[in-house]
Amino acid sequence: MMALISSLFRQARPLLLDGALATELERAGYHLDDPLWSGRLLLDNPAAIAAVHRAYLEAGADCIETASYQLSLPGLQRRGLSRGRAMSVLADAARLACSVRDDVWAGLPAAQRRNRIRPLVAGSLGPYGACQADGSEYTGRYALSRSQYLAFHAPRMRALAAGGADLIACETVPHLDEALAFADLLQALSVPGWVSFSVRDAAHIADGTPLRLCVQAMASCPFVAAIGINCTDPVLVPALIRCLRRGGLPVIVYPNAGEPFDLVTRCWGHRRSDDWAEQARSWLRLGARIVGGCCRTRPDDIRALRRLIHAQA
């Protein structure tokens, strides 16, 4: 699988990720102010998550992410689930996404299938800070040992792989040590994945480590198929791409929609630009190979980017 993913990530044709899951669920009326965030609906209403997966696939996404970003065994066990049941919920997140992917793919006319890859399912793993539901993935205000990171993330990654995820998205990572732990686990499980960082500016990840050091470290990790950034201001993306490309790995970028987020009030401000898809196309021209959206982006954004790419081909 690693060879296939590497080949897809390095092909001339760019790959499109999906956009925000929680944004669409909130638009549908679901309240996600919960420690499990959108993952709560895996327990309460998985059909709602399936509908969002389908919307992104129909918009043209080549890869969708599971609703598992903020799920952890401790978090699920605090809801009264046994460890075994918690592992099943994580695996079910991957099974659900795979089922929707397979259904959408089977329903496409042969002519459309020839112009697309069979979409991938990426198992979403947020960092330790995300699972604390306190915004610390954006600040890096926590520090665990390498062995603690491994112990925390190993069962999460194992469950998503068991559920059928094609690869693992290790995302919004604020610490290099945590990124290295993710890379160790990918290798231990022989599962390909990408590592995307949370950044504080165009040169440093969230905890202050220079991004160039992270790029150098990830370049030597055999099961890291791409390196990138997510959930950051689109304004920073061009400079970040230039730094990320220095490591030789395919670059993946999926910033937010350009709306400022207040960590105190936990509210989003106003979107600064309506040309998100045009910005995203410029990231491809700068050398990003995989592009999508994070918070506040929508299927319409992915659809618009798909149209721009087709018009350029």
Salt bridges, closest charged atoms under 4 A:
GLU24 OE2 - ARG27 NE 3.96
GLU24 OE2 - ARG298 NE 2.57
ASP34 OD1 - ARG79 NH2 2.48
ASP44 OD2 - ARG40 NH1 2.65
GLU58 OE2 - ARG54 NH1 3.82
ASP62 OD1 - ARG13 NH2 3.68
ASP62 OD2 - ARG306 NH2 3.01
ASP92 OD2 - ARG85 NH1 3.69
ASP92 OD1 - ARG95 NH1 2.72
ASP102 OD1 - ARG101 NE 2.62
ASP102 OD1 - ARG118 NH2 2.72
ASP103 OD2 - ARG54 NH2 2.36
ASP166 OD2 - ARG101 NH1 3.13
GLU178 OE2 - HIS153 NE2 2.76
ASP184 OD2 - ARG146 NH2 3.02
ASP201 OD1 - HIS204 ND1 3.01
ASP207 OD2 - HIS175 ND1 2.95
ASP233 OD2 - ARG272 NH2 2.21
GLU259 OE1 - ARG296 NE 2.76
GLU278 OE1 - ARG281 NH2 3.14
ASP300 OD1 - ARG303 NH1 2.83
ASP301 OD1 - ARG271 NH2 2.98
